Amino acid sequence: MQAHRRQYEDLNAAALYCNKCRKSMPVREKLLLVLPQGYLFEYLCVNCGESLGEKTVRLGKEDRMLF
Ligand SMILES: [Zn+2]
């Protein structure tokens, strides 16, 4: 069977430095909070689950599909 790798592109995950792993690790996004002005996402290390950063996605006129 041939697996499509396409699905991984949807993760849109950047690598961030993880203090626990002591190297740049791929991260996954986790929805942390829903704010009046948008969504607050947390970047978690895929290896140890450490929080490596946050980002806020604003709800604009262009309500983009995030998932
Ligand atoms: Zn880590």
PDB file of the backbone (N, CA, C, O) and the ligand in Angstrom, with CONECT records:
HET     ZN  A 101       1
ATOM      1  N   MET A   1       0.840  -1.201   0.000  1.00  0.00           N
ATOM      2  CA  MET A   1       0.000   0.000   0.000  1.00  0.00           C
ATOM      3  C   MET A   1       0.873   1.248   0.000  1.00  0.00           C
ATOM      4  O   MET A   1       1.923   1.309   0.639  1.00  0.00           O
ATOM      5  N   GLN A   2       0.400   2.220  -0.732  1.00  0.00           N
ATOM      6  CA  GLN A   2       1.128   3.480  -0.771  1.00  0.00           C
ATOM      7  C   GLN A   2       0.386   4.536   0.037  1.00  0.00           C
ATOM      8  O   GLN A   2      -0.763   4.876  -0.244  1.00  0.00           O
ATOM      9  N   ALA A   3       1.051   5.020   1.006  1.00  0.00           N
ATOM     10  CA  ALA A   3       0.416   6.029   1.863  1.00  0.00           C
ATOM     11  C   ALA A   3       0.675   7.419   1.309  1.00  0.00           C
ATOM     12  O   ALA A   3       1.766   7.731   0.830  1.00  0.00           O
ATOM     13  N   HIS A   4      -0.312   8.205   1.384  1.00  0.00           N
ATOM     14  CA  HIS A   4      -0.147   9.587   0.968  1.00  0.00           C
ATOM     15  C   HIS A   4       0.454  10.396   2.110  1.00  0.00           C
ATOM     16  O   HIS A   4       0.042  10.285   3.264  1.00  0.00           O
ATOM     17  N   ARG A   5       1.411  11.189   1.762  1.00  0.00           N
ATOM     18  CA  ARG A   5       2.031  12.027   2.799  1.00  0.00           C
ATOM     19  C   ARG A   5       1.363  13.396   2.885  1.00  0.00           C
ATOM     20  O   ARG A   5       1.749  14.256   3.677  1.00  0.00           O
ATOM     21  N   ARG A   6       0.394  13.557   2.081  1.00  0.00           N
ATOM     22  CA  ARG A   6      -0.216  14.867   1.963  1.00  0.00           C
ATOM     23  C   ARG A   6      -0.753  15.387   3.289  1.00  0.00           C
ATOM     24  O   ARG A   6      -0.669  16.579   3.584  1.00  0.00           O
ATOM     25  N   GLN A   7      -1.285  14.508   4.051  1.00  0.00           N
ATOM     26  CA  GLN A   7      -1.942  14.918   5.281  1.00  0.00           C
ATOM     27  C   GLN A   7      -0.995  15.671   6.219  1.00  0.00           C
ATOM     28  O   GLN A   7      -1.424  16.531   6.988  1.00  0.00           O
ATOM     29  N   TYR A   8       0.272  15.343   6.147  1.00  0.00           N
ATOM     30  CA  TYR A   8       1.209  15.989   7.064  1.00  0.00           C
ATOM     31  C   TYR A   8       1.432  17.463   6.738  1.00  0.00           C
ATOM     32  O   TYR A   8       1.825  18.262   7.588  1.00  0.00           O
ATOM     33  N   GLU A   9       1.172  17.784   5.499  1.00  0.00           N
ATOM     34  CA  GLU A   9       1.343  19.183   5.114  1.00  0.00           C
ATOM     35  C   GLU A   9       0.336  20.081   5.821  1.00  0.00           C
ATOM     36  O   GLU A   9       0.567  21.271   6.033  1.00  0.00           O
ATOM     37  N   ASP A  10      -0.777  19.474   6.174  1.00  0.00           N
ATOM     38  CA  ASP A  10      -1.827  20.250   6.818  1.00  0.00           C
ATOM     39  C   ASP A  10      -1.450  20.668   8.234  1.00  0.00           C
ATOM     40  O   ASP A  10      -2.059  21.579   8.795  1.00  0.00           O
ATOM     41  N   LEU A  11      -0.497  20.038   8.788  1.00  0.00           N
ATOM     42  CA  LEU A  11      -0.092  20.390  10.145  1.00  0.00           C
ATOM     43  C   LEU A  11       0.502  21.787  10.189  1.00  0.00           C
ATOM     44  O   LEU A  11       0.346  22.514  11.170  1.00  0.00           O
ATOM     45  N   ASN A  12       1.183  22.149   9.119  1.00  0.00           N
ATOM     46  CA  ASN A  12       1.757  23.488   9.037  1.00  0.00           C
ATOM     47  C   ASN A  12       2.606  23.787  10.267  1.00  0.00           C
ATOM     48  O   ASN A  12       2.580  24.898  10.798  1.00  0.00           O
ATOM     49  N   ALA A  13       3.338  22.813  10.701  1.00  0.00           N
ATOM     50  CA  ALA A  13       4.085  22.960  11.934  1.00  0.00           C
ATOM     51  C   ALA A  13       5.520  23.373  11.663  1.00  0.00           C
ATOM     52  O   ALA A  13       6.231  22.760  10.866  1.00  0.00           O
ATOM     53  N   ALA A  14       5.914  24.406  12.334  1.00  0.00           N
ATOM     54  CA  ALA A  14       7.298  24.827  12.262  1.00  0.00           C
ATOM     55  C   ALA A  14       8.075  24.130  13.376  1.00  0.00           C
ATOM     56  O   ALA A  14       7.503  23.672  14.365  1.00  0.00           O
ATOM     57  N   ALA A  15       9.350  24.065  13.198  1.00  0.00           N
ATOM     58  CA  ALA A  15      10.170  23.482  14.245  1.00  0.00           C
ATOM     59  C   ALA A  15      10.609  24.571  15.209  1.00  0.00           C
ATOM     60  O   ALA A  15      11.110  25.619  14.802  1.00  0.00           O
ATOM     61  N   LEU A  16      10.416  24.310  16.463  1.00  0.00           N
ATOM     62  CA  LEU A  16      10.835  25.260  17.484  1.00  0.00           C
ATOM     63  C   LEU A  16      11.817  24.590  18.427  1.00  0.00           C
ATOM     64  O   LEU A  16      11.829  23.370  18.590  1.00  0.00           O
ATOM     65  N   TYR A  17      12.628  25.419  19.034  1.00  0.00           N
ATOM     66  CA  TYR A  17      13.617  24.858  19.944  1.00  0.00           C
ATOM     67  C   TYR A  17      12.960  24.418  21.243  1.00  0.00           C
ATOM     68  O   TYR A  17      12.210  25.169  21.867  1.00  0.00           O
ATOM     69  N   CYS A  18      13.253  23.207  21.631  1.00  0.00           N
ATOM     70  CA  CYS A  18      12.701  22.670  22.868  1.00  0.00           C
ATOM     71  C   CYS A  18      13.811  22.547  23.906  1.00  0.00           C
ATOM     72  O   CYS A  18      14.850  21.934  23.660  1.00  0.00           O
ATOM     73  N   ASN A  19      13.571  23.137  25.057  1.00  0.00           N
ATOM     74  CA  ASN A  19      14.585  23.105  26.103  1.00  0.00           C
ATOM     75  C   ASN A  19      14.780  21.701  26.686  1.00  0.00           C
ATOM     76  O   ASN A  19      15.878  21.330  27.101  1.00  0.00           O
ATOM     77  N   LYS A  20      13.705  20.947  26.706  1.00  0.00           N
ATOM     78  CA  LYS A  20      13.807  19.602  27.264  1.00  0.00           C
ATOM     79  C   LYS A  20      14.525  18.660  26.318  1.00  0.00           C
ATOM     80  O   LYS A  20      15.372  17.867  26.729  1.00  0.00           O
ATOM     81  N   CYS A  21      14.174  18.758  25.041  1.00  0.00           N
ATOM     82  CA  CYS A  21      14.791  17.881  24.043  1.00  0.00           C
ATOM     83  C   CYS A  21      16.146  18.424  23.609  1.00  0.00           C
ATOM     84  O   CYS A  21      16.964  17.717  23.019  1.00  0.00           O
ATOM     85  N   ARG A  22      16.359  19.692  23.915  1.00  0.00           N
ATOM     86  CA  ARG A  22      17.629  20.347  23.597  1.00  0.00           C
ATOM     87  C   ARG A  22      17.930  20.383  22.107  1.00  0.00           C
ATOM     88  O   ARG A  22      19.086  20.303  21.692  1.00  0.00           O
ATOM     89  N   LYS A  23      16.910  20.500  21.336  1.00  0.00           N
ATOM     90  CA  LYS A  23      17.096  20.695  19.907  1.00  0.00           C
ATOM     91  C   LYS A  23      15.778  21.163  19.315  1.00  0.00           C
ATOM     92  O   LYS A  23      14.742  21.147  19.978  1.00  0.00           O
ATOM     93  N   SER A  24      15.833  21.573  18.074  1.00  0.00           N
ATOM     94  CA  SER A  24      14.618  21.995  17.402  1.00  0.00           C
ATOM     95  C   SER A  24      13.725  20.791  17.166  1.00  0.00           C
ATOM     96  O   SER A  24      14.154  19.770  16.627  1.00  0.00           O
ATOM     97  N   MET A  25      12.483  20.932  17.577  1.00  0.00           N
ATOM     98  CA  MET A  25      11.549  19.832  17.429  1.00  0.00           C
ATOM     99  C   MET A  25      10.325  20.286  16.651  1.00  0.00           C
ATOM    100  O   MET A  25       9.922  21.447  16.721  1.00  0.00           O
ATOM    101  N   PRO A  26       9.751  19.373  15.923  1.00  0.00           N
ATOM    102  CA  PRO A  26       8.476  19.692  15.279  1.00  0.00           C
ATOM    103  C   PRO A  26       7.425  19.949  16.353  1.00  0.00           C
ATOM    104  O   PRO A  26       7.464  19.362  17.434  1.00  0.00           O
ATOM    105  N   VAL A  27       6.513  20.810  16.044  1.00  0.00           N
ATOM    106  CA  VAL A  27       5.487  21.134  17.025  1.00  0.00           C
ATOM    107  C   VAL A  27       4.107  20.849  16.453  1.00  0.00           C
ATOM    108  O   VAL A  27       3.912  20.760  15.241  1.00  0.00           O
ATOM    109  N   ARG A  28       3.184  20.713  17.346  1.00  0.00           N
ATOM    110  CA  ARG A  28       1.798  20.609  16.911  1.00  0.00           C
ATOM    111  C   ARG A  28       0.989  21.692  17.603  1.00  0.00           C
ATOM    112  O   ARG A  28       1.293  22.118  18.717  1.00  0.00           O
ATOM    113  N   GLU A  29      -0.017  22.106  16.925  1.00  0.00           N
ATOM    114  CA  GLU A  29      -0.846  23.170  17.471  1.00  0.00           C
ATOM    115  C   GLU A  29      -1.959  22.592  18.325  1.00  0.00           C
ATOM    116  O   GLU A  29      -2.558  21.566  18.005  1.00  0.00           O
ATOM    117  N   LYS A  30      -2.208  23.277  19.404  1.00  0.00           N
ATOM    118  CA  LYS A  30      -3.317  22.880  20.256  1.00  0.00           C
ATOM    119  C   LYS A  30      -4.137  24.121  20.559  1.00  0.00           C
ATOM    120  O   LYS A  30      -3.600  25.154  20.957  1.00  0.00           O
ATOM    121  N   LEU A  31      -5.412  24.009  20.369  1.00  0.00           N
ATOM    122  CA  LEU A  31      -6.272  25.147  20.666  1.00  0.00           C
ATOM    123  C   LEU A  31      -6.353  25.331  22.167  1.00  0.00           C
ATOM    124  O   LEU A  31      -6.798  24.446  22.897  1.00  0.00           O
ATOM    125  N   LEU A  32      -5.914  26.494  22.613  1.00  0.00           N
ATOM    126  CA  LEU A  32      -5.801  26.720  24.035  1.00  0.00           C
ATOM    127  C   LEU A  32      -7.004  27.486  24.559  1.00  0.00           C
ATOM    128  O   LEU A  32      -7.640  27.091  25.536  1.00  0.00           O
ATOM    129  N   LEU A  33      -7.294  28.576  23.896  1.00  0.00           N
ATOM    130  CA  LEU A  33      -8.380  29.438  24.353  1.00  0.00           C
ATOM    131  C   LEU A  33      -9.119  30.016  23.161  1.00  0.00           C
ATOM    132  O   LEU A  33      -8.549  30.236  22.093  1.00  0.00           O
ATOM    133  N   VAL A  34     -10.367  30.248  23.369  1.00  0.00           N
ATOM    134  CA  VAL A  34     -11.125  30.989  22.369  1.00  0.00           C
ATOM    135  C   VAL A  34     -11.372  32.374  22.929  1.00  0.00           C
ATOM    136  O   VAL A  34     -12.120  32.557  23.890  1.00  0.00           O
ATOM    137  N   LEU A  35     -10.734  33.330  22.312  1.00  0.00           N
ATOM    138  CA  LEU A  35     -10.831  34.707  22.776  1.00  0.00           C
ATOM    139  C   LEU A  35     -11.834  35.465  21.913  1.00  0.00           C
ATOM    140  O   LEU A  35     -12.172  35.045  20.807  1.00  0.00           O
ATOM    141  N   PRO A  36     -12.294  36.578  22.440  1.00  0.00           N
ATOM    142  CA  PRO A  36     -13.216  37.393  21.640  1.00  0.00           C
ATOM    143  C   PRO A  36     -12.611  37.805  20.309  1.00  0.00           C
ATOM    144  O   PRO A  36     -13.319  37.923  19.309  1.00  0.00           O
ATOM    145  N   GLN A  37     -11.320  38.020  20.297  1.00  0.00           N
ATOM    146  CA  GLN A  37     -10.670  38.492  19.067  1.00  0.00           C
ATOM    147  C   GLN A  37     -10.074  37.375  18.237  1.00  0.00           C
ATOM    148  O   GLN A  37      -9.550  37.618  17.150  1.00  0.00           O
ATOM    149  N   GLY A  38     -10.149  36.158  18.738  1.00  0.00           N
ATOM    150  CA  GLY A  38      -9.603  35.079  17.936  1.00  0.00           C
ATOM    151  C   GLY A  38      -9.297  33.843  18.764  1.00  0.00           C
ATOM    152  O   GLY A  38      -9.767  33.685  19.891  1.00  0.00           O
ATOM    153  N   TYR A  39      -8.503  32.982  18.174  1.00  0.00           N
ATOM    154  CA  TYR A  39      -8.129  31.750  18.835  1.00  0.00           C
ATOM    155  C   TYR A  39      -6.695  31.831  19.325  1.00  0.00           C
ATOM    156  O   TYR A  39      -5.812  32.341  18.636  1.00  0.00           O
ATOM    157  N   LEU A  40      -6.485  31.327  20.507  1.00  0.00           N
ATOM    158  CA  LEU A  40      -5.131  31.241  21.020  1.00  0.00           C
ATOM    159  C   LEU A  40      -4.662  29.798  20.917  1.00  0.00           C
ATOM    160  O   LEU A  40      -5.225  28.889  21.526  1.00  0.00           O
ATOM    161  N   PHE A  41      -3.611  29.620  20.124  1.00  0.00           N
ATOM    162  CA  PHE A  41      -3.055  28.290  19.951  1.00  0.00           C
ATOM    163  C   PHE A  41      -1.760  28.157  20.731  1.00  0.00           C
ATOM    164  O   PHE A  41      -1.026  29.124  20.935  1.00  0.00           O
ATOM    165  N   GLU A  42      -1.507  26.952  21.152  1.00  0.00           N
ATOM    166  CA  GLU A  42      -0.260  26.662  21.842  1.00  0.00           C
ATOM    167  C   GLU A  42       0.532  25.685  20.973  1.00  0.00           C
ATOM    168  O   GLU A  42      -0.022  24.752  20.392  1.00  0.00           O
ATOM    169  N   TYR A  43       1.829  25.923  20.902  1.00  0.00           N
ATOM    170  CA  TYR A  43       2.692  25.007  20.180  1.00  0.00           C
ATOM    171  C   TYR A  43       3.299  24.024  21.159  1.00  0.00           C
ATOM    172  O   TYR A  43       3.980  24.405  22.111  1.00  0.00           O
ATOM    173  N   LEU A  44       3.044  22.777  20.913  1.00  0.00           N
ATOM    174  CA  LEU A  44       3.565  21.747  21.801  1.00  0.00           C
ATOM    175  C   LEU A  44       4.593  20.893  21.082  1.00  0.00           C
ATOM    176  O   LEU A  44       4.409  20.510  19.927  1.00  0.00           O
ATOM    177  N   CYS A  45       5.664  20.606  21.777  1.00  0.00           N
ATOM    178  CA  CYS A  45       6.673  19.690  21.254  1.00  0.00           C
ATOM    179  C   CYS A  45       6.031  18.318  21.035  1.00  0.00           C
ATOM    180  O   CYS A  45       5.366  17.778  21.919  1.00  0.00           O
ATOM    181  N   VAL A  46       6.243  17.773  19.848  1.00  0.00           N
ATOM    182  CA  VAL A  46       5.614  16.489  19.551  1.00  0.00           C
ATOM    183  C   VAL A  46       6.256  15.351  20.342  1.00  0.00           C
ATOM    184  O   VAL A  46       5.677  14.275  20.489  1.00  0.00           O
ATOM    185  N   ASN A  47       7.439  15.603  20.837  1.00  0.00           N
ATOM    186  CA  ASN A  47       8.151  14.550  21.545  1.00  0.00           C
ATOM    187  C   ASN A  47       7.804  14.504  23.025  1.00  0.00           C
ATOM    188  O   ASN A  47       7.461  13.448  23.556  1.00  0.00           O
ATOM    189  N   CYS A  48       7.893  15.657  23.693  1.00  0.00           N
ATOM    190  CA  CYS A  48       7.701  15.664  25.139  1.00  0.00           C
ATOM    191  C   CYS A  48       6.474  16.445  25.576  1.00  0.00           C
ATOM    192  O   CYS A  48       6.094  16.401  26.746  1.00  0.00           O
ATOM    193  N   GLY A  49       5.854  17.154  24.651  1.00  0.00           N
ATOM    194  CA  GLY A  49       4.632  17.856  25.003  1.00  0.00           C
ATOM    195  C   GLY A  49       4.855  19.195  25.671  1.00  0.00           C
ATOM    196  O   GLY A  49       3.907  19.838  26.122  1.00  0.00           O
ATOM    197  N   GLU A  50       6.096  19.612  25.736  1.00  0.00           N
ATOM    198  CA  GLU A  50       6.399  20.901  26.329  1.00  0.00           C
ATOM    199  C   GLU A  50       5.829  22.033  25.480  1.00  0.00           C
ATOM    200  O   GLU A  50       5.847  21.974  24.250  1.00  0.00           O
ATOM    201  N   SER A  51       5.332  23.043  26.142  1.00  0.00           N
ATOM    202  CA  SER A  51       4.812  24.189  25.416  1.00  0.00           C
ATOM    203  C   SER A  51       5.967  25.041  24.929  1.00  0.00           C
ATOM    204  O   SER A  51       6.782  25.512  25.721  1.00  0.00           O
ATOM    205  N   LEU A  52       6.031  25.237  23.609  1.00  0.00           N
ATOM    206  CA  LEU A  52       7.171  25.954  23.043  1.00  0.00           C
ATOM    207  C   LEU A  52       6.798  27.337  22.535  1.00  0.00           C
ATOM    208  O   LEU A  52       7.664  28.117  22.137  1.00  0.00           O
ATOM    209  N   GLY A  53       5.528  27.629  22.549  1.00  0.00           N
ATOM    210  CA  GLY A  53       5.142  28.945  22.067  1.00  0.00           C
ATOM    211  C   GLY A  53       3.645  29.062  21.912  1.00  0.00           C
ATOM    212  O   GLY A  53       2.896  28.103  22.098  1.00  0.00           O
ATOM    213  N   GLU A  54       3.241  30.243  21.573  1.00  0.00           N
ATOM    214  CA  GLU A  54       1.824  30.496  21.376  1.00  0.00           C
ATOM    215  C   GLU A  54       1.625  31.336  20.134  1.00  0.00           C
ATOM    216  O   GLU A  54       2.536  32.016  19.661  1.00  0.00           O
ATOM    217  N   LYS A  55       0.452  31.272  19.638  1.00  0.00           N
ATOM    218  CA  LYS A  55       0.106  32.194  18.573  1.00  0.00           C
ATOM    219  C   LYS A  55      -1.381  32.494  18.647  1.00  0.00           C
ATOM    220  O   LYS A  55      -2.180  31.662  19.077  1.00  0.00           O
ATOM    221  N   THR A  56      -1.725  33.658  18.234  1.00  0.00           N
ATOM    222  CA  THR A  56      -3.122  34.045  18.217  1.00  0.00           C
ATOM    223  C   THR A  56      -3.580  34.179  16.777  1.00  0.00           C
ATOM    224  O   THR A  56      -2.976  34.892  15.975  1.00  0.00           O
ATOM    225  N   VAL A  57      -4.631  33.494  16.476  1.00  0.00           N
ATOM    226  CA  VAL A  57      -5.220  33.615  15.155  1.00  0.00           C
ATOM    227  C   VAL A  57      -6.453  34.483  15.273  1.00  0.00           C
ATOM    228  O   VAL A  57      -7.444  34.113  15.902  1.00  0.00           O
ATOM    229  N   ARG A  58      -6.369  35.619  14.665  1.00  0.00           N
ATOM    230  CA  ARG A  58      -7.480  36.551  14.770  1.00  0.00           C
ATOM    231  C   ARG A  58      -8.622  36.160  13.856  1.00  0.00           C
ATOM    232  O   ARG A  58      -8.428  35.673  12.742  1.00  0.00           O
ATOM    233  N   LEU A  59      -9.776  36.383  14.351  1.00  0.00           N
ATOM    234  CA  LEU A  59     -10.940  36.180  13.524  1.00  0.00           C
ATOM    235  C   LEU A  59     -11.171  37.436  12.711  1.00  0.00           C
ATOM    236  O   LEU A  59     -11.634  38.452  13.229  1.00  0.00           O
ATOM    237  N   GLY A  60     -10.849  37.356  11.452  1.00  0.00           N
ATOM    238  CA  GLY A  60     -11.003  38.523  10.606  1.00  0.00           C
ATOM    239  C   GLY A  60     -12.176  38.382   9.682  1.00  0.00           C
ATOM    240  O   GLY A  60     -13.008  37.484   9.813  1.00  0.00           O
ATOM    241  N   LYS A  61     -12.215  39.281   8.760  1.00  0.00           N
ATOM    242  CA  LYS A  61     -13.261  39.198   7.755  1.00  0.00           C
ATOM    243  C   LYS A  61     -13.044  37.961   6.902  1.00  0.00           C
ATOM    244  O   LYS A  61     -13.988  37.327   6.430  1.00  0.00           O
ATOM    245  N   GLU A  62     -11.779  37.641   6.721  1.00  0.00           N
ATOM    246  CA  GLU A  62     -11.485  36.400   6.042  1.00  0.00           C
ATOM    247  C   GLU A  62     -11.387  35.295   7.077  1.00  0.00           C
ATOM    248  O   GLU A  62     -10.325  35.034   7.642  1.00  0.00           O
ATOM    249  N   ASP A  63     -12.477  34.683   7.299  1.00  0.00           N
ATOM    250  CA  ASP A  63     -12.526  33.614   8.289  1.00  0.00           C
ATOM    251  C   ASP A  63     -11.991  32.351   7.652  1.00  0.00           C
ATOM    252  O   ASP A  63     -12.737  31.528   7.122  1.00  0.00           O
ATOM    253  N   ARG A  64     -10.697  32.222   7.717  1.00  0.00           N
ATOM    254  CA  ARG A  64     -10.063  31.123   7.013  1.00  0.00           C
ATOM    255  C   ARG A  64     -10.329  29.788   7.676  1.00  0.00           C
ATOM    256  O   ARG A  64     -10.565  29.700   8.881  1.00  0.00           O
ATOM    257  N   MET A  65     -10.285  28.775   6.871  1.00  0.00           N
ATOM    258  CA  MET A  65     -10.445  27.436   7.418  1.00  0.00           C
ATOM    259  C   MET A  65      -9.137  27.006   8.069  1.00  0.00           C
ATOM    260  O   MET A  65      -8.081  26.979   7.437  1.00  0.00           O
ATOM    261  N   LEU A  66      -9.239  26.678   9.328  1.00  0.00           N
ATOM    262  CA  LEU A  66      -8.032  26.302  10.054  1.00  0.00           C
ATOM    263  C   LEU A  66      -7.868  24.796  10.122  1.00  0.00           C
ATOM    264  O   LEU A  66      -6.765  24.294  10.336  1.00  0.00           O
ATOM    265  N   PHE A  67      -8.933  24.099   9.947  1.00  0.00           N
ATOM    266  CA  PHE A  67      -8.831  22.653  10.087  1.00  0.00           C
ATOM    267  C   PHE A  67      -9.306  21.956   8.817  1.00  0.00           C
ATOM    268  O   PHE A  67      -9.294  20.727   8.746  1.00  0.00           O
TER     269      PHE A  67
HETATM  270 ZN    ZN A 101      10.550  18.432  23.599  1.00  0.00          ZN2+
END
